[in-house]
Amino acid sequence: MPWRLRRRYGPTVTGICQDATGKLWSGLAHRHYRLVHRAELLHDLVRVKGPTVEPDKAAPWLIAAGYPEHVTLISLFSSARWRRSILSDDLLVVAQAIAEFHRRFPMQAPLRGTSRTWLSTTITATARQIDALLNPPR
């Protein structure tokens, strides 16, 4: 975790956000999320043992390729202002927060059907989970 994030939001907030965004992070790749060609470039550097070898989904180069975006996702959810926006009752504020998400995480193709529903419900559920962990009821 970058030190700048830890200094700005604190180790508790960044740790909770890192844990809570795991499901969202893994789901983005399955729904047309674009890793800015870093994965393909790093894959070309890896020695392939043979044409029949399947790529390893948990390979260190693949994890390294997505690291900057994962940090960006954690920083977005660490922002209390953004979480309040995504959990707002005002649909315009929620739409602006979703637009900010899409600005930081462009998609290769427009989301359709269940992927669209999945994204909005997972973002909201993740923000609620983080808020509940940071502000437990007394």
N, CA, C and O atoms as CSV, one atom per row, in Angstrom:
chain,resi,resn,atom,element,x,y,z
A,1,MET,N,N,0.844,-1.173,0.000
A,1,MET,CA,C,0.000,0.000,0.000
A,1,MET,C,C,0.892,1.240,0.000
A,1,MET,O,O,1.784,1.353,0.840
A,2,PRO,N,N,0.668,2.161,-0.919
A,2,PRO,CA,C,1.493,3.369,-0.970
A,2,PRO,C,C,1.387,4.177,0.330
A,2,PRO,O,O,0.318,4.291,0.929
A,3,TRP,N,N,2.511,4.721,0.735
A,3,TRP,CA,C,2.572,5.471,1.988
A,3,TRP,C,C,1.738,6.737,1.929
A,3,TRP,O,O,1.199,7.166,2.949
A,4,ARG,N,N,1.622,7.334,0.774
A,4,ARG,CA,C,0.850,8.571,0.665
A,4,ARG,C,C,-0.617,8.339,1.022
A,4,ARG,O,O,-1.237,9.172,1.684
A,5,LEU,N,N,-1.166,7.214,0.586
A,5,LEU,CA,C,-2.553,6.873,0.952
A,5,LEU,C,C,-2.671,6.640,2.453
A,5,LEU,O,O,-3.618,7.107,3.086
A,6,ARG,N,N,-1.725,5.932,3.011
A,6,ARG,CA,C,-1.750,5.647,4.455
A,6,ARG,C,C,-1.610,6.921,5.269
A,6,ARG,O,O,-2.246,7.063,6.314
A,7,ARG,N,N,-0.785,7.849,4.803
A,7,ARG,CA,C,-0.641,9.120,5.523
A,7,ARG,C,C,-1.906,9.955,5.431
A,7,ARG,O,O,-2.303,10.592,6.407
A,8,ARG,N,N,-2.540,9.956,4.274
A,8,ARG,CA,C,-3.717,10.811,4.070
A,8,ARG,C,C,-4.940,10.298,4.811
A,8,ARG,O,O,-5.634,11.068,5.475
A,9,TYR,N,N,-5.210,9.000,4.703
A,9,TYR,CA,C,-6.434,8.449,5.272
A,9,TYR,C,C,-6.201,7.634,6.549
A,9,TYR,O,O,-7.145,7.368,7.293
A,10,GLY,N,N,-4.973,7.246,6.802
A,10,GLY,CA,C,-4.659,6.446,7.978
A,10,GLY,C,C,-4.629,4.964,7.646
A,10,GLY,O,O,-5.283,4.520,6.702
A,11,PRO,N,N,-3.869,4.196,8.424
A,11,PRO,CA,C,-3.742,2.763,8.126
A,11,PRO,C,C,-5.044,1.990,8.335
A,11,PRO,O,O,-5.287,0.993,7.654
A,12,THR,N,N,-5.872,2.436,9.262
A,12,THR,CA,C,-7.136,1.737,9.509
A,12,THR,C,C,-8.060,1.842,8.301
A,12,THR,O,O,-8.594,0.838,7.830
A,13,VAL,N,N,-8.244,3.058,7.806
A,13,VAL,CA,C,-9.143,3.279,6.665
A,13,VAL,C,C,-8.634,2.565,5.424
A,13,VAL,O,O,-9.401,1.887,4.740
A,14,THR,N,N,-7.348,2.710,5.128
A,14,THR,CA,C,-6.826,2.074,3.915
A,14,THR,C,C,-6.855,0.554,4.023
A,14,THR,O,O,-7.109,-0.131,3.032
A,15,GLY,N,N,-6.597,0.020,5.214
A,15,GLY,CA,C,-6.670,-1.430,5.398
A,15,GLY,C,C,-8.080,-1.965,5.212
A,15,GLY,O,O,-8.282,-2.986,4.554
A,16,ILE,N,N,-9.051,-1.277,5.792
A,16,ILE,CA,C,-10.454,-1.683,5.641
A,16,ILE,C,C,-10.870,-1.589,4.179
A,16,ILE,O,O,-11.542,-2.484,3.665
A,17,CYS,N,N,-10.477,-0.514,3.508
A,17,CYS,CA,C,-10.841,-0.339,2.093
A,17,CYS,C,C,-10.174,-1.394,1.212
A,17,CYS,O,O,-10.782,-1.881,0.259
A,18,GLN,N,N,-8.949,-1.741,1.523
A,18,GLN,CA,C,-8.261,-2.772,0.743
A,18,GLN,C,C,-8.985,-4.110,0.873
A,18,GLN,O,O,-9.190,-4.808,-0.119
A,19,ASP,N,N,-9.370,-4.463,2.091
A,19,ASP,CA,C,-10.084,-5.727,2.306
A,19,ASP,C,C,-11.477,-5.699,1.678
A,19,ASP,O,O,-11.902,-6.673,1.056
A,20,ALA,N,N,-12.188,-4.577,1.843
A,20,ALA,CA,C,-13.572,-4.495,1.384
A,20,ALA,C,C,-13.700,-4.417,-0.135
A,20,ALA,O,O,-14.711,-4.851,-0.687
A,21,THR,N,N,-12.701,-3.877,-0.815
A,21,THR,CA,C,-12.799,-3.729,-2.268
A,21,THR,C,C,-12.324,-4.964,-3.031
A,21,THR,O,O,-12.331,-4.962,-4.262
A,22,GLY,N,N,-11.916,-6.004,-2.332
A,22,GLY,CA,C,-11.410,-7.214,-2.991
A,22,GLY,C,C,-12.408,-7.848,-3.939
A,22,GLY,O,O,-12.053,-8.204,-5.062
A,23,LYS,N,N,-13.651,-7.994,-3.504
A,23,LYS,CA,C,-14.686,-8.612,-4.348
A,23,LYS,C,C,-14.973,-7.749,-5.575
A,23,LYS,O,O,-15.112,-8.260,-6.686
A,24,LEU,N,N,-15.059,-6.438,-5.362
A,24,LEU,CA,C,-15.294,-5.524,-6.477
A,24,LEU,C,C,-14.135,-5.584,-7.455
A,24,LEU,O,O,-14.347,-5.624,-8.667
A,25,TRP,N,N,-12.904,-5.591,-6.940
A,25,TRP,CA,C,-11.717,-5.621,-7.797
A,25,TRP,C,C,-11.683,-6.876,-8.664
A,25,TRP,O,O,-11.401,-6.796,-9.860
A,26,SER,N,N,-11.968,-8.033,-8.070
A,26,SER,CA,C,-11.923,-9.266,-8.860
A,26,SER,C,C,-13.062,-9.313,-9.873
A,26,SER,O,O,-12.902,-9.900,-10.943
A,27,GLY,N,N,-14.189,-8.719,-9.566
A,27,GLY,CA,C,-15.324,-8.723,-10.485
A,27,GLY,C,C,-15.174,-7.790,-11.668
A,27,GLY,O,O,-15.770,-8.023,-12.720
A,28,LEU,N,N,-14.383,-6.729,-11.512
A,28,LEU,CA,C,-14.213,-5.779,-12.620
A,28,LEU,C,C,-13.564,-6.437,-13.833
A,28,LEU,O,O,-13.930,-6.130,-14.968
A,29,ALA,N,N,-12.624,-7.320,-13.614
A,29,ALA,CA,C,-11.921,-7.968,-14.727
A,29,ALA,C,C,-12.860,-8.841,-15.550
A,29,ALA,O,O,-12.665,-8.999,-16.755
A,30,HIS,N,N,-13.869,-9.403,-14.912
A,30,HIS,CA,C,-14.804,-10.270,-15.621
A,30,HIS,C,C,-15.883,-9.495,-16.375
A,30,HIS,O,O,-16.665,-10.079,-17.125
A,31,ARG,N,N,-15.920,-8.194,-16.174
A,31,ARG,CA,C,-16.981,-7.389,-16.772
A,31,ARG,C,C,-16.421,-6.254,-17.630
A,31,ARG,O,O,-16.831,-5.101,-17.494
A,32,HIS,N,N,-15.498,-6.587,-18.499
A,32,HIS,CA,C,-14.960,-5.677,-19.520
A,32,HIS,C,C,-14.166,-4.515,-18.952
A,32,HIS,O,O,-14.129,-3.442,-19.554
A,33,TYR,N,N,-13.530,-4.706,-17.804
A,33,TYR,CA,C,-12.669,-3.664,-17.273
A,33,TYR,C,C,-11.369,-3.665,-18.060
A,33,TYR,O,O,-10.848,-4.725,-18.405
A,34,ARG,N,N,-10.859,-2.508,-18.337
A,34,ARG,CA,C,-9.668,-2.382,-19.169
A,34,ARG,C,C,-8.429,-2.119,-18.322
A,34,ARG,O,O,-8.321,-1.071,-17.686
A,35,LEU,N,N,-7.500,-3.060,-18.312
A,35,LEU,CA,C,-6.178,-2.846,-17.722
A,35,LEU,C,C,-5.312,-2.256,-18.816
A,35,LEU,O,O,-5.016,-2.953,-19.786
A,36,VAL,N,N,-4.916,-1.076,-18.712
A,36,VAL,CA,C,-4.269,-0.328,-19.779
A,36,VAL,C,C,-3.069,-1.023,-20.430
A,36,VAL,O,O,-1.959,-0.491,-20.405
A,37,HIS,N,N,-3.276,-2.159,-20.988
A,37,HIS,CA,C,-2.320,-2.947,-21.776
A,37,HIS,C,C,-1.053,-3.322,-21.005
A,37,HIS,O,O,-0.124,-3.881,-21.587
A,38,ARG,N,N,-1.004,-3.025,-19.719
A,38,ARG,CA,C,0.163,-3.383,-18.926
A,38,ARG,C,C,0.292,-4.893,-18.815
A,38,ARG,O,O,1.396,-5.434,-18.875
A,39,ALA,N,N,-0.843,-5.577,-18.653
A,39,ALA,CA,C,-0.816,-7.035,-18.501
A,39,ALA,C,C,-0.247,-7.693,-19.757
A,39,ALA,O,O,0.558,-8.621,-19.670
A,40,GLU,N,N,-0.671,-7.205,-20.926
A,40,GLU,CA,C,-0.174,-7.792,-22.169
A,40,GLU,C,C,1.325,-7.535,-22.339
A,40,GLU,O,O,2.062,-8.418,-22.779
A,41,LEU,N,N,1.771,-6.336,-21.992
A,41,LEU,CA,C,3.194,-6.023,-22.113
A,41,LEU,C,C,4.035,-6.869,-21.168
A,41,LEU,O,O,5.095,-7.364,-21.553
A,42,LEU,N,N,3.569,-7.037,-19.938
A,42,LEU,CA,C,4.311,-7.855,-18.992
A,42,LEU,C,C,4.275,-9.326,-19.375
A,42,LEU,O,O,5.239,-10.057,-19.149
A,43,HIS,N,N,3.161,-9.759,-19.956
A,43,HIS,CA,C,3.059,-11.154,-20.378
A,43,HIS,C,C,4.091,-11.469,-21.455
A,43,HIS,O,O,4.657,-12.561,-21.479
A,44,ASP,N,N,4.332,-10.510,-22.343
A,44,ASP,CA,C,5.320,-10.717,-23.400
A,44,ASP,C,C,6.728,-10.872,-22.833
A,44,ASP,O,O,7.581,-11.501,-23.459
A,45,LEU,N,N,6.977,-10.307,-21.659
A,45,LEU,CA,C,8.296,-10.413,-21.049
A,45,LEU,C,C,8.503,-11.745,-20.333
A,45,LEU,O,O,9.637,-12.157,-20.088
A,46,VAL,N,N,7.411,-12.407,-20.004
A,46,VAL,CA,C,7.502,-13.679,-19.295
A,46,VAL,C,C,7.841,-14.779,-20.294
A,46,VAL,O,O,7.272,-14.836,-21.384
A,47,ARG,N,N,8.764,-15.644,-19.917
A,47,ARG,CA,C,9.148,-16.743,-20.791
A,47,ARG,C,C,8.054,-17.804,-20.802
A,47,ARG,O,O,7.663,-18.304,-19.747
A,48,VAL,N,N,7.571,-18.142,-21.962
A,48,VAL,CA,C,6.542,-19.171,-22.083
A,48,VAL,C,C,7.240,-20.510,-22.300
A,48,VAL,O,O,8.089,-20.642,-23.181
A,49,LYS,N,N,6.873,-21.506,-21.486
A,49,LYS,CA,C,7.542,-22.810,-21.551
A,49,LYS,C,C,7.142,-23.621,-22.776
A,49,LYS,O,O,7.904,-24.473,-23.234
A,50,GLY,N,N,5.993,-23.370,-23.288
A,50,GLY,CA,C,5.541,-24.104,-24.450
A,50,GLY,C,C,4.179,-23.605,-24.898
A,50,GLY,O,O,3.499,-22.927,-24.127
A,51,PRO,N,N,3.759,-23.914,-26.111
A,51,PRO,CA,C,2.485,-23.404,-26.607
A,51,PRO,C,C,1.273,-23.999,-25.889
A,51,PRO,O,O,0.179,-23.441,-25.972
A,52,THR,N,N,1.446,-25.106,-25.194
A,52,THR,CA,C,0.300,-25.723,-24.520
A,52,THR,C,C,0.143,-25.265,-23.082
A,52,THR,O,O,-0.799,-25.679,-22.405
A,53,VAL,N,N,1.045,-24.419,-22.600
A,53,VAL,CA,C,0.972,-23.950,-21.213
A,53,VAL,C,C,-0.115,-22.887,-21.092
A,53,VAL,O,O,-0.106,-21.890,-21.814
A,54,GLU,N,N,-1.048,-23.109,-20.173
A,54,GLU,CA,C,-2.115,-22.138,-19.932
A,54,GLU,C,C,-1.566,-20.989,-19.083
A,54,GLU,O,O,-0.716,-21.213,-18.221
A,55,PRO,N,N,-2.043,-19.758,-19.318
A,55,PRO,CA,C,-1.565,-18.639,-18.494
A,55,PRO,C,C,-2.052,-18.781,-17.055
A,55,PRO,O,O,-3.175,-19.218,-16.805
A,56,ASP,N,N,-1.200,-18.411,-16.131
A,56,ASP,CA,C,-1.510,-18.470,-14.707
A,56,ASP,C,C,-2.247,-17.194,-14.311
A,56,ASP,O,O,-1.705,-16.096,-14.437
A,57,LYS,N,N,-3.495,-17.340,-13.827
A,57,LYS,CA,C,-4.304,-16.167,-13.474
A,57,LYS,C,C,-3.762,-15.434,-12.248
A,57,LYS,O,O,-4.050,-14.251,-12.069
A,58,ALA,N,N,-2.990,-16.105,-11.406
A,58,ALA,CA,C,-2.430,-15.479,-10.208
A,58,ALA,C,C,-0.935,-15.209,-10.363
A,58,ALA,O,O,-0.215,-15.100,-9.371
A,59,ALA,N,N,-0.472,-15.101,-11.601
A,59,ALA,CA,C,0.948,-14.865,-11.849
A,59,ALA,C,C,1.357,-13.502,-11.288
A,59,ALA,O,O,0.570,-12.556,-11.324
A,60,PRO,N,N,2.571,-13.399,-10.774
A,60,PRO,CA,C,3.025,-12.118,-10.210
A,60,PRO,C,C,2.960,-10.966,-11.208
A,60,PRO,O,O,2.658,-9.838,-10.816
A,61,TRP,N,N,3.231,-11.217,-12.472
A,61,TRP,CA,C,3.180,-10.142,-13.463
A,61,TRP,C,C,1.764,-9.629,-13.649
A,61,TRP,O,O,1.563,-8.440,-13.899
A,62,LEU,N,N,0.772,-10.521,-13.529
A,62,LEU,CA,C,-0.617,-10.097,-13.681
A,62,LEU,C,C,-1.054,-9.257,-12.482
A,62,LEU,O,O,-1.763,-8.263,-12.643
A,63,ILE,N,N,-0.636,-9.651,-11.296
A,63,ILE,CA,C,-0.945,-8.878,-10.091
A,63,ILE,C,C,-0.262,-7.511,-10.174
A,63,ILE,O,O,-0.868,-6.495,-9.835
A,64,ALA,N,N,0.989,-7.483,-10.620
A,64,ALA,CA,C,1.710,-6.214,-10.756
A,64,ALA,C,C,1.063,-5.318,-11.803
A,64,ALA,O,O,1.067,-4.096,-11.657
A,65,ALA,N,N,0.514,-5.902,-12.844
A,65,ALA,CA,C,-0.109,-5.115,-13.905
A,65,ALA,C,C,-1.316,-4.346,-13.390
A,65,ALA,O,O,-1.569,-3.226,-13.833
A,66,GLY,N,N,-2.050,-4.920,-12.480
A,66,GLY,CA,C,-3.248,-4.256,-11.971
A,66,GLY,C,C,-3.042,-3.442,-10.719
A,66,GLY,O,O,-3.988,-2.837,-10.216
A,67,TYR,N,N,-1.827,-3.411,-10.202
A,67,TYR,CA,C,-1.577,-2.730,-8.935
A,67,TYR,C,C,-1.965,-1.251,-8.946
A,67,TYR,O,O,-2.636,-0.818,-8.009
A,68,PRO,N,N,-1.588,-0.452,-9.942
A,68,PRO,CA,C,-1.966,0.973,-9.910
A,68,PRO,C,C,-3.481,1.189,-9.871
A,68,PRO,O,O,-3.960,2.079,-9.167
A,69,GLU,N,N,-4.230,0.388,-10.616
A,69,GLU,CA,C,-5.683,0.534,-10.612
A,69,GLU,C,C,-6.274,0.101,-9.276
A,69,GLU,O,O,-7.236,0.707,-8.804
A,70,HIS,N,N,-5.712,-0.942,-8.658
A,70,HIS,CA,C,-6.208,-1.388,-7.361
A,70,HIS,C,C,-5.981,-0.300,-6.307
A,70,HIS,O,O,-6.840,-0.076,-5.454
A,71,VAL,N,N,-4.850,0.361,-6.360
A,71,VAL,CA,C,-4.572,1.468,-5.443
A,71,VAL,C,C,-5.553,2.616,-5.695
A,71,VAL,O,O,-6.017,3.250,-4.747
A,72,THR,N,N,-5.868,2.887,-6.955
A,72,THR,CA,C,-6.833,3.928,-7.277
A,72,THR,C,C,-8.211,3.573,-6.719
A,72,THR,O,O,-8.913,4.443,-6.204
A,73,LEU,N,N,-8.596,2.319,-6.815
A,73,LEU,CA,C,-9.880,1.869,-6.266
A,73,LEU,C,C,-9.908,2.054,-4.753
A,73,LEU,O,O,-10.910,2.514,-4.205
A,74,ILE,N,N,-8.831,1.705,-4.082
A,74,ILE,CA,C,-8.754,1.871,-2.630
A,74,ILE,C,C,-8.824,3.351,-2.260
A,74,ILE,O,O,-9.495,3.717,-1.296
A,75,SER,N,N,-8.138,4.201,-3.016
A,75,SER,CA,C,-8.164,5.636,-2.705
A,75,SER,C,C,-9.553,6.226,-2.918
A,75,SER,O,O,-9.968,7.114,-2.173
A,76,LEU,N,N,-10.267,5.747,-3.916
A,76,LEU,CA,C,-11.625,6.236,-4.164
A,76,LEU,C,C,-12.537,5.893,-2.988
A,76,LEU,O,O,-13.280,6.750,-2.509
A,77,PHE,N,N,-12.485,4.647,-2.524
A,77,PHE,CA,C,-13.339,4.231,-1.411
A,77,PHE,C,C,-12.841,4.773,-0.076
A,77,PHE,O,O,-13.614,4.821,0.881
A,78,SER,N,N,-11.599,5.177,0.022
A,78,SER,CA,C,-11.091,5.775,1.259
A,78,SER,C,C,-11.651,7.174,1.470
A,78,SER,O,O,-11.703,7.658,2.601
A,79,SER,N,N,-12.064,7.817,0.404
A,79,SER,CA,C,-12.609,9.169,0.489
A,79,SER,C,C,-14.009,9.134,1.104
A,79,SER,O,O,-14.941,8.579,0.523
A,80,ALA,N,N,-14.141,9.732,2.282
A,80,ALA,CA,C,-15.449,9.776,2.957
A,80,ALA,C,C,-16.456,10.566,2.128
A,80,ALA,O,O,-17.637,10.223,2.098
A,81,ARG,N,N,-15.998,11.624,1.455
A,81,ARG,CA,C,-16.898,12.427,0.614
A,81,ARG,C,C,-17.478,11.592,-0.525
A,81,ARG,O,O,-18.674,11.673,-0.806
A,82,TRP,N,N,-16.634,10.786,-1.184
A,82,TRP,CA,C,-17.123,9.971,-2.291
A,82,TRP,C,C,-18.083,8.895,-1.780
A,82,TRP,O,O,-19.105,8.628,-2.413
A,83,ARG,N,N,-17.764,8.281,-0.650
A,83,ARG,CA,C,-18.671,7.271,-0.085
A,83,ARG,C,C,-20.017,7.883,0.284
A,83,ARG,O,O,-21.058,7.265,0.062
A,84,ARG,N,N,-20.009,9.106,0.852
A,84,ARG,CA,C,-21.284,9.778,1.154
A,84,ARG,C,C,-22.070,10.043,-0.124
A,84,ARG,O,O,-23.296,9.931,-0.140
A,85,SER,N,N,-21.363,10.394,-1.192
A,85,SER,CA,C,-22.037,10.659,-2.472
A,85,SER,C,C,-22.692,9.404,-3.020
A,85,SER,O,O,-23.828,9.451,-3.492
A,86,ILE,N,N,-21.986,8.280,-2.962
A,86,ILE,CA,C,-22.521,7.041,-3.528
A,86,ILE,C,C,-23.685,6.517,-2.698
A,86,ILE,O,O,-24.543,5.809,-3.224
A,87,LEU,N,N,-23.730,6.854,-1.404
A,87,LEU,CA,C,-24.803,6.395,-0.526
A,87,LEU,C,C,-25.912,7.429,-0.359
A,87,LEU,O,O,-26.822,7.235,0.448
A,88,SER,N,N,-25.844,8.511,-1.104
A,88,SER,CA,C,-26.821,9.593,-0.987
A,88,SER,C,C,-28.202,9.177,-1.493
A,88,SER,O,O,-28.329,8.267,-2.312
A,89,ASP,N,N,-29.217,9.849,-0.999
A,89,ASP,CA,C,-30.585,9.631,-1.479
A,89,ASP,C,C,-30.867,10.437,-2.744
A,89,ASP,O,O,-31.827,10.154,-3.459
A,90,ASP,N,N,-30.039,11.433,-3.019
A,90,ASP,CA,C,-30.188,12.283,-4.195
A,90,ASP,C,C,-29.602,11.557,-5.412
A,90,ASP,O,O,-28.398,11.305,-5.466
A,91,LEU,N,N,-30.443,11.228,-6.375
A,91,LEU,CA,C,-30.000,10.461,-7.549
A,91,LEU,C,C,-28.963,11.203,-8.391
A,91,LEU,O,O,-28.104,10.575,-9.009
A,92,LEU,N,N,-29.039,12.538,-8.420
A,92,LEU,CA,C,-28.053,13.312,-9.172
A,92,LEU,C,C,-26.668,13.180,-8.541
A,92,LEU,O,O,-25.674,13.056,-9.257
A,93,VAL,N,N,-26.593,13.206,-7.226
A,93,VAL,CA,C,-25.313,13.048,-6.521
A,93,VAL,C,C,-24.757,11.644,-6.755
A,93,VAL,O,O,-23.557,11.480,-6.972
A,94,VAL,N,N,-25.620,10.638,-6.712
A,94,VAL,CA,C,-25.196,9.257,-6.965
A,94,VAL,C,C,-24.690,9.123,-8.403
A,94,VAL,O,O,-23.668,8.481,-8.643
A,95,ALA,N,N,-25.396,9.721,-9.349
A,95,ALA,CA,C,-24.980,9.659,-10.752
A,95,ALA,C,C,-23.612,10.314,-10.948
A,95,ALA,O,O,-22.795,9.825,-11.728
A,96,GLN,N,N,-23.363,11.414,-10.243
A,96,GLN,CA,C,-22.060,12.072,-10.343
A,96,GLN,C,C,-20.956,11.194,-9.738
A,96,GLN,O,O,-19.840,11.150,-10.256
A,97,ALA,N,N,-21.270,10.502,-8.651
A,97,ALA,CA,C,-20.284,9.608,-8.035
A,97,ALA,C,C,-19.981,8.424,-8.957
A,97,ALA,O,O,-18.826,8.017,-9.081
A,98,ILE,N,N,-21.001,7.877,-9.596
A,98,ILE,CA,C,-20.798,6.775,-10.554
A,98,ILE,C,C,-19.982,7.275,-11.753
A,98,ILE,O,O,-19.124,6.555,-12.264
A,99,ALA,N,N,-20.247,8.496,-12.196
A,99,ALA,CA,C,-19.479,9.070,-13.309
A,99,ALA,C,C,-18.009,9.209,-12.924
A,99,ALA,O,O,-17.125,8.981,-13.749
A,100,GLU,N,N,-17.751,9.582,-11.678
A,100,GLU,CA,C,-16.365,9.669,-11.203
A,100,GLU,C,C,-15.711,8.291,-11.206
A,100,GLU,O,O,-14.541,8.157,-11.563
A,101,PHE,N,N,-16.464,7.269,-10.809
A,101,PHE,CA,C,-15.948,5.899,-10.846
A,101,PHE,C,C,-15.565,5.515,-12.276
A,101,PHE,O,O,-14.483,4.976,-12.510
A,102,HIS,N,N,-16.456,5.795,-13.230
A,102,HIS,CA,C,-16.188,5.438,-14.630
A,102,HIS,C,C,-15.056,6.278,-15.225
A,102,HIS,O,O,-14.351,5.814,-16.121
A,103,ARG,N,N,-14.877,7.490,-14.741
A,103,ARG,CA,C,-13.765,8.307,-15.221
A,103,ARG,C,C,-12.438,7.682,-14.795
A,103,ARG,O,O,-11.474,7.667,-15.560
A,104,ARG,N,N,-12.402,7.175,-13.581
A,104,ARG,CA,C,-11.170,6.562,-13.086
A,104,ARG,C,C,-10.981,5.135,-13.591
A,104,ARG,O,O,-9.854,4.654,-13.702
A,105,PHE,N,N,-12.081,4.467,-13.894
A,105,PHE,CA,C,-12.035,3.071,-14.342
A,105,PHE,C,C,-12.833,2.918,-15.629
A,105,PHE,O,O,-13.989,2.498,-15.592
A,106,PRO,N,N,-12.227,3.257,-16.776
A,106,PRO,CA,C,-12.957,3.148,-18.045
A,106,PRO,C,C,-13.219,1.684,-18.413
A,106,PRO,O,O,-12.425,0.797,-18.102
A,107,MET,N,N,-14.325,1.464,-19.067
A,107,MET,CA,C,-14.695,0.126,-19.515
A,107,MET,C,C,-14.396,0.002,-21.001
A,107,MET,O,O,-14.449,0.989,-21.736
A,108,GLN,N,N,-14.081,-1.218,-21.443
A,108,GLN,CA,C,-13.825,-1.444,-22.861
A,108,GLN,C,C,-15.118,-1.386,-23.659
A,108,GLN,O,O,-15.137,-0.916,-24.796
A,109,ALA,N,N,-16.186,-1.862,-23.060
A,109,ALA,CA,C,-17.486,-1.884,-23.723
A,109,ALA,C,C,-18.529,-1.458,-22.699
A,109,ALA,O,O,-18.333,-1.657,-21.500
A,110,PRO,N,N,-19.634,-0.874,-23.154
A,110,PRO,CA,C,-20.683,-0.483,-22.212
A,110,PRO,C,C,-21.222,-1.696,-21.460
A,110,PRO,O,O,-21.367,-2.782,-22.021
A,111,LEU,N,N,-21.513,-1.487,-20.191
A,111,LEU,CA,C,-22.085,-2.571,-19.396
A,111,LEU,C,C,-23.537,-2.795,-19.803
A,111,LEU,O,O,-24.280,-1.856,-20.088
A,112,ARG,N,N,-23.916,-4.069,-19.821
A,112,ARG,CA,C,-25.297,-4.409,-20.178
A,112,ARG,C,C,-25.851,-5.408,-19.186
A,112,ARG,O,O,-25.105,-6.148,-18.545
A,113,GLY,N,N,-27.138,-5.420,-19.070
A,113,GLY,CA,C,-27.842,-6.440,-18.298
A,113,GLY,C,C,-27.377,-6.569,-16.862
A,113,GLY,O,O,-27.326,-5.587,-16.122
A,114,THR,N,N,-27.040,-7.789,-16.472
A,114,THR,CA,C,-26.694,-8.071,-15.087
A,114,THR,C,C,-25.385,-7.415,-14.664
A,114,THR,O,O,-25.198,-7.145,-13.477
A,115,SER,N,N,-24.478,-7.152,-15.597
A,115,SER,CA,C,-23.224,-6.483,-15.242
A,115,SER,C,C,-23.481,-5.068,-14.745
A,115,SER,O,O,-22.834,-4.605,-13.806
A,116,ARG,N,N,-24.418,-4.393,-15.372
A,116,ARG,CA,C,-24.766,-3.030,-14.965
A,116,ARG,C,C,-25.341,-3.036,-13.548
A,116,ARG,O,O,-24.969,-2.212,-12.713
A,117,THR,N,N,-26.250,-3.973,-13.289
A,117,THR,CA,C,-26.840,-4.102,-11.964
A,117,THR,C,C,-25.779,-4.503,-10.952
A,117,THR,O,O,-25.735,-3.968,-9.844
A,118,TRP,N,N,-24.928,-5.443,-11.330
A,118,TRP,CA,C,-23.867,-5.899,-10.442
A,118,TRP,C,C,-22.980,-4.739,-10.010
A,118,TRP,O,O,-22.672,-4.609,-8.825
A,119,LEU,N,N,-22.568,-3.898,-10.946
A,119,LEU,CA,C,-21.652,-2.808,-10.627
A,119,LEU,C,C,-22.278,-1.842,-9.629
A,119,LEU,O,O,-21.656,-1.508,-8.621
A,120,SER,N,N,-23.494,-1.393,-9.895
A,120,SER,CA,C,-24.103,-0.412,-8.994
A,120,SER,C,C,-24.372,-1.001,-7.614
A,120,SER,O,O,-24.140,-0.329,-6.609
A,121,THR,N,N,-24.852,-2.233,-7.540
A,121,THR,CA,C,-25.121,-2.826,-6.233
A,121,THR,C,C,-23.831,-3.147,-5.479
A,121,THR,O,O,-23.785,-3.006,-4.257
A,122,THR,N,N,-22.790,-3.573,-6.181
A,122,THR,CA,C,-21.528,-3.899,-5.517
A,122,THR,C,C,-20.827,-2.640,-5.020
A,122,THR,O,O,-20.253,-2.645,-3.931
A,123,ILE,N,N,-20.864,-1.578,-5.790
A,123,ILE,CA,C,-20.269,-0.310,-5.344
A,123,ILE,C,C,-20.986,0.184,-4.095
A,123,ILE,O,O,-20.345,0.578,-3.122
A,124,THR,N,N,-22.317,0.163,-4.122
A,124,THR,CA,C,-23.095,0.620,-2.969
A,124,THR,C,C,-22.859,-0.271,-1.758
A,124,THR,O,O,-22.670,0.231,-0.650
A,125,ALA,N,N,-22.867,-1.580,-1.952
A,125,ALA,CA,C,-22.656,-2.511,-0.839
A,125,ALA,C,C,-21.259,-2.353,-0.248
A,125,ALA,O,O,-21.087,-2.432,0.968
A,126,THR,N,N,-20.265,-2.131,-1.101
A,126,THR,CA,C,-18.893,-1.946,-0.620
A,126,THR,C,C,-18.784,-0.661,0.193
A,126,THR,O,O,-18.150,-0.644,1.248
A,127,ALA,N,N,-19.399,0.413,-0.292
A,127,ALA,CA,C,-19.371,1.682,0.450
A,127,ALA,C,C,-20.087,1.541,1.796
A,127,ALA,O,O,-19.612,2.063,2.804
A,128,ARG,N,N,-21.220,0.842,1.819
A,128,ARG,CA,C,-21.945,0.605,3.082
A,128,ARG,C,C,-21.095,-0.222,4.054
A,128,ARG,O,O,-21.036,0.076,5.247
A,129,GLN,N,N,-20.444,-1.254,3.536
A,129,GLN,CA,C,-19.611,-2.112,4.367
A,129,GLN,C,C,-18.470,-1.314,4.992
A,129,GLN,O,O,-18.185,-1.460,6.181
A,130,ILE,N,N,-17.821,-0.478,4.197
A,130,ILE,CA,C,-16.716,0.333,4.699
A,130,ILE,C,C,-17.209,1.311,5.757
A,130,ILE,O,O,-16.582,1.472,6.804
A,131,ASP,N,N,-18.344,1.969,5.479
A,131,ASP,CA,C,-18.905,2.894,6.467
A,131,ASP,C,C,-19.269,2.189,7.761
A,131,ASP,O,O,-19.044,2.722,8.847
A,132,ALA,N,N,-19.832,0.991,7.651
A,132,ALA,CA,C,-20.208,0.233,8.858
A,132,ALA,C,C,-18.972,-0.163,9.662
A,132,ALA,O,O,-18.999,-0.139,10.892
A,133,LEU,N,N,-17.898,-0.523,8.979
A,133,LEU,CA,C,-16.680,-0.898,9.681
A,133,LEU,C,C,-15.975,0.299,10.316
A,133,LEU,O,O,-15.382,0.183,11.389
A,134,LEU,N,N,-16.042,1.442,9.649
A,134,LEU,CA,C,-15.381,2.639,10.166
A,134,LEU,C,C,-16.202,3.328,11.253
A,134,LEU,O,O,-15.641,3.948,12.156
A,135,ASN,N,N,-17.535,3.220,11.169
A,135,ASN,CA,C,-18.426,3.878,12.132
A,135,ASN,C,C,-19.387,2.855,12.721
A,135,ASN,O,O,-20.571,2.858,12.384
A,136,PRO,N,N,-18.899,1.985,13.589
A,136,PRO,CA,C,-19.783,0.957,14.142
A,136,PRO,C,C,-20.872,1.589,15.010
A,136,PRO,O,O,-20.634,2.602,15.668
A,137,PRO,N,N,-22.070,0.987,15.011
A,137,PRO,CA,C,-23.140,1.530,15.856
A,137,PRO,C,C,-22.777,1.384,17.329
A,137,PRO,O,O,-22.160,0.397,17.730
A,138,ARG,N,N,-23.151,2.339,18.104
A,138,ARG,CA,C,-22.793,2.339,19.545
A,138,ARG,C,C,-23.889,1.769,20.371
A,138,ARG,O,O,-23.764,1.691,21.593
